[in-house]
């Protein structure tokens, strides 16, 4: 272990810095993603030593996750999927003239979340990964129900509008291959839909290009406050660690645990942490309007989920996301043995990954702090200089998924849909959340029904599903009560 850490912080440090910096840069550009840069970098690692190759790729993974907060905060265009929740409070705070403060909170939260998850990765990897893998389909289904039930947490205004948006998102996720029978459904004879509507084009259209359409009608900077000191004099405040200590802990633990669960990912982690933070807040009405706790919850959780996803990768050889699947492929390419035998046969590789996660987290903090004053000034740049490159990157990102012009068309279609939803004051957040989570919920539920002979009873008799469903019921009840109470207050006033 000592030798592995020495390598990371000496000869391997250059690869950590290159990977983290390039990941931050790519992650900050809407249309490009961590999966894309890691996939492109993988062939370049063929002639590298296995430890150095993994250091480069893991650093890119962590850097890209953090980089997504930049465009999410400054332009309401999440650079990565896991930064979707950051847009809800990061952009409103930046738009009212505090981009430096919003970015500073996001950077601090990213570092704290990554550090908390690293502690778990270093000390508790084997036992935690074994517990997570024991989760059956009903446990996973119940967790997704909790996330779906908390859609009200990201629905500003009418709960009905949020539910309609979520229902539309669930419907959009259905075309393609049936997850259980393997048969095609809802393709209407159109072979381009055989694999469904791909995630990246839908998100790029509904979140990025729709916002671009809104902004194209107003070429002025994102904020009209021209006082550069308010954006450029950003710094991380030590007292924020004490003021929001419980928010950091709650979101970090939530993100770490969800990241450990195979196939769940940082997006779900940020949704769950954000929803939890709003539920326990004394001022939930601030969420969605620039709440500092909202930024902290989203960024702490998605970075914790990123590092947490390395737990099942290095201990059981189970990829928890698309990116960790690429990392698994890198291990195979370099003739390593991912899984339970990794610590026995190649312990230096396992500890190199663990040390690389720590080094990249520290490098991310330094790079982001140095770049933040410059990045915050993007708020004062004329949009005419920013929007055309974003369009180009979005087209590249959508086309690169499957090398099909069909995906570019999907992106354009959902840009129009997102634009119309914004004009109709229907939130796009619930749409994206339901679109991401519905396939997971359906597959888990139907797999559970097959496993338990068509019985729903284990959802109530098994402790974990029963607990999660109870949380979901309480969340729905609280949302309905809040809606009724707000309407009564509106009638009285």
LINURBEL-V278660 format. One record per residue. N is the residue number from 1. RES is the residue in one small letter. SS is DSSP state (helix for helix, strand for strand, loop for the rest). PSI is psi in radians with two decimals (* if undefined). NEAR is the number of other C-alpha atoms within 10 Angstrom. Layout:
N/RES/SS/PSI/NEAR ; N/RES/SS/PSI/NEAR
//
This chain:
1/x/loop/-0.75/13 ; 2/x/helix/-0.75/11 ; 3/x/helix/-0.69/10 ; 4/x/helix/-0.77/20 ; 5/x/helix/-0.63/19 ; 6/x/helix/-0.73/14 ; 7/x/helix/-0.73/17 ; 8/x/helix/-0.78/27 ; 9/x/loop/0.17/15 ; 10/x/loop/-1.58/9 ; 11/x/loop/-0.56/11 ; 12/x/loop/-0.11/21 ; 13/x/helix/-0.58/20 ; 14/x/helix/-0.74/15 ; 15/x/helix/-0.61/22 ; 16/x/helix/-0.80/32 ; 17/x/helix/-0.75/22 ; 18/x/helix/-0.81/18 ; 19/x/helix/-0.76/29 ; 20/x/helix/-0.80/33 ; 21/x/helix/-0.78/23 ; 22/x/helix/-0.62/21 ; 23/x/helix/-0.76/30 ; 24/x/helix/-0.76/28 ; 25/x/helix/-0.85/20 ; 26/x/helix/-0.71/24 ; 27/x/helix/-0.43/33 ; 28/x/loop/-0.14/27 ; 29/x/loop/2.00/23 ; 30/x/loop/2.33/30 ; 31/x/loop/-0.46/30 ; 32/x/loop/2.77/26 ; 33/x/loop/2.90/27 ; 34/x/helix/-0.70/28 ; 35/x/helix/-0.63/22 ; 36/x/helix/-0.85/17 ; 37/x/helix/-0.62/20 ; 38/x/helix/-0.68/25 ; 39/x/helix/-0.69/18 ; 40/x/helix/-0.56/11 ; 41/x/helix/-0.38/16 ; 42/x/helix/-0.82/18 ; 43/x/helix/-0.50/11 ; 44/x/helix/-0.24/11 ; 45/x/helix/-0.02/18 ; 46/x/loop/-0.65/13 ; 47/x/loop/0.24/9 ; 48/x/loop/2.78/11 ; 49/x/loop/2.57/10 ; 50/x/helix/-0.87/19 ; 51/x/helix/-0.74/21 ; 52/x/helix/-0.67/23 ; 53/x/helix/-0.77/25 ; 54/x/helix/-0.64/26 ; 55/x/helix/-0.78/30 ; 56/x/helix/-0.82/28 ; 57/x/helix/-0.74/31 ; 58/x/helix/-0.68/29 ; 59/x/helix/-0.68/31 ; 60/x/helix/-0.72/31 ; 61/x/helix/-0.86/30 ; 62/x/helix/-0.72/29 ; 63/x/helix/-0.71/33 ; 64/x/helix/-0.65/33 ; 65/x/helix/-0.76/29 ; 66/x/helix/-0.67/34 ; 67/x/helix/-0.45/30 ; 68/x/helix/-0.41/32 ; 69/x/helix/-0.35/35 ; 70/x/helix/-1.02/35 ; 71/x/helix/-0.51/25 ; 72/x/helix/-0.66/28 ; 73/x/helix/-0.74/31 ; 74/x/helix/-0.52/29 ; 75/x/helix/0.12/26 ; 76/x/loop/0.61/27 ; 77/x/loop/1.69/32 ; 78/x/loop/2.17/29 ; 79/x/loop/-0.48/32 ; 80/x/loop/2.83/30 ; 81/x/helix/-0.67/25 ; 82/x/helix/-0.18/27 ; 83/x/helix/0.13/33 ; 84/x/loop/-0.80/26 ; 85/x/loop/-0.44/30 ; 86/x/helix/-0.51/32 ; 87/x/helix/-0.47/29 ; 88/x/helix/-0.61/25 ; 89/x/helix/-0.46/26 ; 90/x/helix/-0.80/35 ; 91/x/helix/-0.81/28 ; 92/x/helix/-0.65/21 ; 93/x/helix/-0.71/24 ; 94/x/helix/-0.69/25 ; 95/x/helix/-0.45/22 ; 96/x/loop/0.20/14 ; 97/x/loop/0.30/20 ; 98/x/loop/0.88/24 ; 99/x/helix/-0.66/30 ; 100/x/helix/-0.70/28 ; 101/x/helix/-0.75/24 ; 102/x/helix/-0.78/30 ; 103/x/helix/-0.67/31 ; 104/x/helix/-0.76/22 ; 105/x/helix/-0.72/25 ; 106/x/helix/-0.72/28 ; 107/x/helix/-0.81/28 ; 108/x/helix/-0.77/24 ; 109/x/helix/-0.70/31 ; 110/x/helix/-0.75/31 ; 111/x/helix/-0.79/25 ; 112/x/helix/-0.78/25 ; 113/x/helix/-0.78/34 ; 114/x/helix/-0.64/32 ; 115/x/helix/-0.77/21 ; 116/x/helix/-0.77/22 ; 117/x/helix/-0.58/32 ; 118/x/helix/-0.68/25 ; 119/x/helix/-0.75/15 ; 120/x/helix/-0.76/20 ; 121/x/helix/-0.74/27 ; 122/x/helix/-0.63/17 ; 123/x/helix/-0.58/10 ; 124/x/helix/0.34/12 ; 125/x/helix/-0.98/21 ; 126/x/helix/-0.90/18 ; 127/x/helix/-0.68/11 ; 128/x/helix/-0.69/18 ; 129/x/helix/-0.60/25 ; 130/x/helix/-0.70/15 ; 131/x/helix/-0.76/11 ; 132/x/helix/-0.70/17 ; 133/x/helix/-0.39/14 ; 134/x/loop/-0.20/10 ; 135/x/loop/2.17/14 ; 136/x/loop/-3.07/15 ; 137/x/helix/-0.63/23 ; 138/x/helix/-0.58/27 ; 139/x/helix/-0.76/24 ; 140/x/helix/-0.72/23 ; 141/x/helix/-0.79/26 ; 142/x/helix/-0.63/24 ; 143/x/helix/-0.72/24 ; 144/x/helix/-0.54/26 ; 145/x/helix/-0.70/20 ; 146/x/helix/-0.83/22 ; 147/x/helix/-0.73/25 ; 148/x/helix/-0.62/24 ; 149/x/helix/-0.35/22 ; 150/x/helix/0.29/28 ; 151/x/helix/-0.52/25 ; 152/x/helix/-0.43/26 ; 153/x/helix/-0.38/26 ; 154/x/helix/0.29/22 ; 155/x/loop/1.71/22 ; 156/x/loop/2.32/18 ; 157/x/loop/-2.32/13 ; 158/x/loop/2.29/13 ; 159/x/helix/-0.59/20 ; 160/x/helix/-0.74/13 ; 161/x/helix/-0.72/20 ; 162/x/helix/-0.73/24 ; 163/x/helix/-0.66/21 ; 164/x/helix/-0.73/15 ; 165/x/helix/-0.75/25 ; 166/x/helix/-0.71/26 ; 167/x/helix/-0.69/16 ; 168/x/helix/-0.71/16 ; 169/x/helix/-0.73/22 ; 170/x/helix/-0.70/20 ; 171/x/helix/-0.71/15 ; 172/x/helix/-0.48/19 ; 173/x/loop/-0.16/19 ; 174/x/loop/-0.64/19 ; 175/x/loop/2.57/17 ; 176/x/strand/-2.54/20 ; 177/x/strand/2.27/17 ; 178/x/loop/2.22/17 ; 179/x/loop/-0.33/16 ; 180/x/loop/-0.91/12 ; 181/x/loop/-0.42/7 ; 182/x/loop/0.07/9 ; 183/x/loop/2.73/10 ; 184/x/strand/2.54/18 ; 185/x/strand/2.54/15 ; 186/x/loop/0.58/16 ; 187/x/loop/-0.28/16 ; 188/x/loop/0.60/10 ; 189/x/loop/0.14/10 ; 190/x/loop/1.87/8 ; 191/x/helix/-0.40/11 ; 192/x/helix/-0.34/13 ; 193/x/helix/0.11/18 ; 194/x/loop/-0.58/17 ; 195/x/loop/0.22/13 ; 196/x/loop/-3.05/19 ; 197/x/loop/1.98/20 ; 198/x/loop/2.53/17 ; 199/x/helix/-0.87/17 ; 200/x/helix/-0.84/23 ; 201/x/helix/-0.67/29 ; 202/x/helix/-0.82/25 ; 203/x/helix/-0.75/30 ; 204/x/helix/-0.70/32 ; 205/x/helix/-0.91/28 ; 206/x/helix/-0.56/29 ; 207/x/helix/-0.74/26 ; 208/x/helix/-1.04/28 ; 209/x/helix/-0.54/27 ; 210/x/helix/-0.70/26 ; 211/x/helix/-0.60/19 ; 212/x/helix/-0.69/23 ; 213/x/helix/-0.69/15 ; 214/x/helix/-0.79/12 ; 215/x/helix/-0.45/17 ; 216/x/helix/-0.39/14 ; 217/x/loop/-0.12/8 ; 218/x/loop/1.68/13 ; 219/x/loop/0.03/14 ; 220/x/loop/2.87/15 ; 221/x/loop/2.83/18 ; 222/x/loop/-0.65/22 ; 223/x/loop/2.47/17 ; 224/x/loop/-0.07/12 ; 225/x/loop/1.96/15 ; 226/x/loop/0.25/13 ; 227/x/loop/1.76/10 ; 228/x/helix/-0.44/14 ; 229/x/helix/-0.50/11 ; 230/x/helix/-0.43/17 ; 231/x/helix/-0.59/26 ; 232/x/helix/-0.41/18 ; 233/x/loop/0.70/12 ; 234/x/loop/2.55/20 ; 235/x/loop/2.67/17 ; 236/x/loop/2.24/16 ; 237/x/loop/2.20/12 ; 238/x/loop/-0.54/9 ; 239/x/helix/-0.29/9 ; 240/x/helix/-0.54/14 ; 241/x/helix/-0.64/15 ; 242/x/helix/-0.70/11 ; 243/x/helix/-0.62/10 ; 244/x/loop/0.55/15 ; 245/x/helix/-0.81/11 ; 246/x/helix/-0.56/12 ; 247/x/helix/-0.75/24 ; 248/x/helix/-0.79/28 ; 249/x/helix/-0.85/17 ; 250/x/helix/-0.86/17 ; 251/x/helix/-0.65/33 ; 252/x/helix/-0.77/33 ; 253/x/helix/-0.70/23 ; 254/x/helix/-0.84/25 ; 255/x/helix/-0.71/37 ; 256/x/helix/-0.83/31 ; 257/x/helix/-0.78/22 ; 258/x/helix/-0.62/29 ; 259/x/helix/-0.58/32 ; 260/x/helix/-0.58/33 ; 261/x/loop/2.15/26 ; 262/x/loop/2.34/22 ; 263/x/loop/0.02/18 ; 264/x/loop/-1.07/21 ; 265/x/loop/2.94/25 ; 266/x/helix/-0.48/31 ; 267/x/helix/-0.84/26 ; 268/x/helix/-0.66/27 ; 269/x/helix/-0.77/32 ; 270/x/helix/-0.63/33 ; 271/x/helix/-0.85/29 ; 272/x/helix/-0.78/27 ; 273/x/helix/-0.73/30 ; 274/x/helix/-0.79/30 ; 275/x/helix/-0.73/28 ; 276/x/helix/-0.74/20 ; 277/x/helix/-0.68/24 ; 278/x/helix/-0.64/22 ; 279/x/helix/-0.61/16 ; 280/x/helix/-0.09/10 ; 281/x/loop/2.55/15 ; 282/x/loop/-0.26/9 ; 283/x/loop/1.16/10 ; 284/x/helix/-0.35/16 ; 285/x/helix/-0.29/12 ; 286/x/helix/-0.39/15 ; 287/x/loop/2.34/23 ; 288/x/loop/-0.10/24 ; 289/x/loop/0.18/16 ; 290/x/loop/0.59/22 ; 291/x/loop/2.30/20 ; 292/x/helix/-0.63/20 ; 293/x/helix/-0.55/21 ; 294/x/helix/-0.76/31 ; 295/x/helix/-0.78/34 ; 296/x/helix/-0.80/31 ; 297/x/helix/-0.83/35 ; 298/x/helix/-0.83/38 ; 299/x/helix/-0.59/39 ; 300/x/helix/-0.78/39 ; 301/x/helix/-0.77/40 ; 302/x/helix/-0.57/37 ; 303/x/helix/-0.62/38 ; 304/x/helix/-0.68/36 ; 305/x/helix/-0.61/35 ; 306/x/helix/-0.87/34 ; 307/x/helix/-0.65/30 ; 308/x/helix/-0.56/34 ; 309/x/helix/-0.25/32 ; 310/x/helix/-0.30/31 ; 311/x/helix/-1.03/34 ; 312/x/helix/-0.41/28 ; 313/x/helix/-0.85/25 ; 314/x/helix/-0.31/31 ; 315/x/helix/-0.53/22 ; 316/x/helix/-0.09/19 ; 317/x/loop/0.46/20 ; 318/x/loop/2.03/23 ; 319/x/loop/2.32/23 ; 320/x/loop/-0.06/25 ; 321/x/loop/3.08/21 ; 322/x/helix/-0.74/15 ; 323/x/helix/-0.76/24 ; 324/x/helix/-0.44/26 ; 325/x/helix/-0.67/16 ; 326/x/helix/-0.69/17 ; 327/x/helix/-0.66/26 ; 328/x/helix/-0.73/21 ; 329/x/helix/-0.63/17 ; 330/x/helix/-0.68/23 ; 331/x/helix/-0.75/20 ; 332/x/helix/-0.74/13 ; 333/x/helix/-0.64/14 ; 334/x/loop/0.37/17 ; 335/x/loop/0.67/10 ; 336/x/loop/3.00/17 ; 337/x/loop/1.42/18 ; 338/x/loop/2.45/25 ; 339/x/loop/-2.88/17 ; 340/x/loop/-0.44/15 ; 341/x/loop/-0.06/15 ; 342/x/helix/-0.79/18 ; 343/x/helix/-0.48/17 ; 344/x/helix/-0.77/11 ; 345/x/helix/-0.63/13 ; 346/x/loop/1.10/13 ; 347/x/helix/-0.51/14 ; 348/x/helix/-0.53/19 ; 349/x/helix/-0.79/24 ; 350/x/helix/-0.79/25 ; 351/x/helix/-0.40/21 ; 352/x/helix/-0.74/25 ; 353/x/helix/-0.76/26 ; 354/x/helix/-0.81/25 ; 355/x/helix/-0.64/23 ; 356/x/helix/-0.61/30 ; 357/x/helix/-0.71/28 ; 358/x/helix/-0.83/27 ; 359/x/helix/-0.71/21 ; 360/x/helix/-0.63/30 ; 361/x/helix/-0.72/26 ; 362/x/helix/-0.75/17 ; 363/x/helix/-0.68/22 ; 364/x/helix/-0.79/28 ; 365/x/helix/-0.80/18 ; 366/x/helix/-0.83/14 ; 367/x/helix/-0.77/15 ; 368/x/helix/-0.67/22 ; 369/x/helix/-0.74/19 ; 370/x/helix/-0.58/12 ; 371/x/helix/-0.29/10 ; 372/x/helix/-0.81/23 ; 373/x/helix/-0.69/22 ; 374/x/helix/-0.74/13 ; 375/x/helix/-0.68/19 ; 376/x/helix/-0.47/27 ; 377/x/helix/-0.19/18 ; 378/x/helix/-0.42/20 ; 379/x/helix/-0.32/27 ; 380/x/helix/0.20/18 ; 381/x/loop/2.46/15 ; 382/x/loop/2.31/14 ; 383/x/helix/-0.40/19 ; 384/x/helix/-0.43/14 ; 385/x/helix/-0.37/10 ; 386/x/helix/-0.65/15 ; 387/x/helix/-0.76/16 ; 388/x/helix/-0.80/13 ; 389/x/helix/-0.61/13 ; 390/x/helix/-0.70/19 ; 391/x/helix/-0.77/17 ; 392/x/helix/-0.81/12 ; 393/x/helix/-0.63/16 ; 394/x/helix/-0.75/25 ; 395/x/helix/-0.76/22 ; 396/x/helix/-0.79/15 ; 397/x/helix/-0.77/23 ; 398/x/helix/-0.74/29 ; 399/x/helix/-0.60/20 ; 400/x/helix/-0.26/18 ; 401/x/helix/-0.88/15 ; 402/x/helix/0.20/11 ; 403/x/loop/0.79/12 ; 404/x/loop/2.39/12 ; 405/x/helix/-0.34/13 ; 406/x/helix/-0.71/16 ; 407/x/helix/-0.57/24 ; 408/x/helix/-0.71/22 ; 409/x/helix/-0.68/17 ; 410/x/helix/-0.76/20 ; 411/x/helix/-0.78/31 ; 412/x/helix/-0.73/22 ; 413/x/helix/-0.78/18 ; 414/x/helix/-0.34/21 ; 415/x/helix/-0.76/25 ; 416/x/helix/-0.73/16 ; 417/x/helix/-0.80/16 ; 418/x/helix/-0.68/26 ; 419/x/helix/-0.78/23 ; 420/x/helix/-0.65/14 ; 421/x/helix/-0.74/17 ; 422/x/helix/-0.72/16 ; 423/x/helix/-0.57/11 ; 424/x/loop/0.07/10 ; 425/x/loop/0.60/14 ; 426/x/loop/2.09/24 ; 427/x/loop/2.43/24 ; 428/x/loop/-0.29/23 ; 429/x/helix/-0.93/26 ; 430/x/helix/-0.60/27 ; 431/x/helix/-0.85/25 ; 432/x/helix/-0.75/24 ; 433/x/helix/-0.83/24 ; 434/x/helix/-0.66/26 ; 435/x/helix/-0.69/25 ; 436/x/helix/-0.71/21 ; 437/x/helix/-0.45/21 ; 438/x/helix/-0.81/23 ; 439/x/helix/-0.69/17 ; 440/x/helix/-0.74/17 ; 441/x/helix/-0.77/21 ; 442/x/helix/-0.83/18 ; 443/x/helix/-0.73/18 ; 444/x/helix/-0.75/22 ; 445/x/helix/-0.82/20 ; 446/x/helix/-0.59/17 ; 447/x/helix/-0.67/19 ; 448/x/helix/-0.69/22 ; 449/x/helix/-0.68/17 ; 450/x/helix/-0.75/13 ; 451/x/helix/-0.66/13 ; 452/x/loop/0.42/13 ; 453/x/loop/0.61/9 ; 454/x/loop/0.18/11 ; 455/x/loop/2.34/11 ; 456/x/loop/-0.13/13 ; 457/x/loop/-0.67/11 ; 458/x/helix/-0.35/16 ; 459/x/helix/-0.47/21 ; 460/x/helix/-0.44/15 ; 461/x/helix/-0.46/11 ; 462/x/loop/2.35/12 ; 463/x/helix/-0.79/11 ; 464/x/helix/-0.88/19 ; 465/x/helix/-0.69/23 ; 466/x/helix/-0.72/18 ; 467/x/helix/-0.82/18 ; 468/x/helix/-0.74/22 ; 469/x/helix/-0.58/21 ; 470/x/helix/-0.73/15 ; 471/x/helix/-0.70/19 ; 472/x/helix/-0.74/21 ; 473/x/helix/-0.75/16 ; 474/x/helix/-0.69/15 ; 475/x/helix/-0.77/23 ; 476/x/helix/-0.76/18 ; 477/x/helix/-0.74/13 ; 478/x/helix/-0.68/15 ; 479/x/helix/-0.76/19 ; 480/x/helix/-0.73/14 ; 481/x/helix/-0.72/12 ; 482/x/helix/-0.65/14 ; 483/x/helix/-0.78/16 ; 484/x/helix/-0.75/12 ; 485/x/helix/-0.71/12 ; 486/x/helix/-0.62/12 ; 487/x/helix/-0.69/12 ; 488/x/helix/-0.74/11 ; 489/x/helix/-0.63/9 ; 490/x/helix/-0.64/9 ; 491/x/helix/-0.67/8 ; 492/x/helix/-0.61/7 ; 493/x/loop/*/6
//
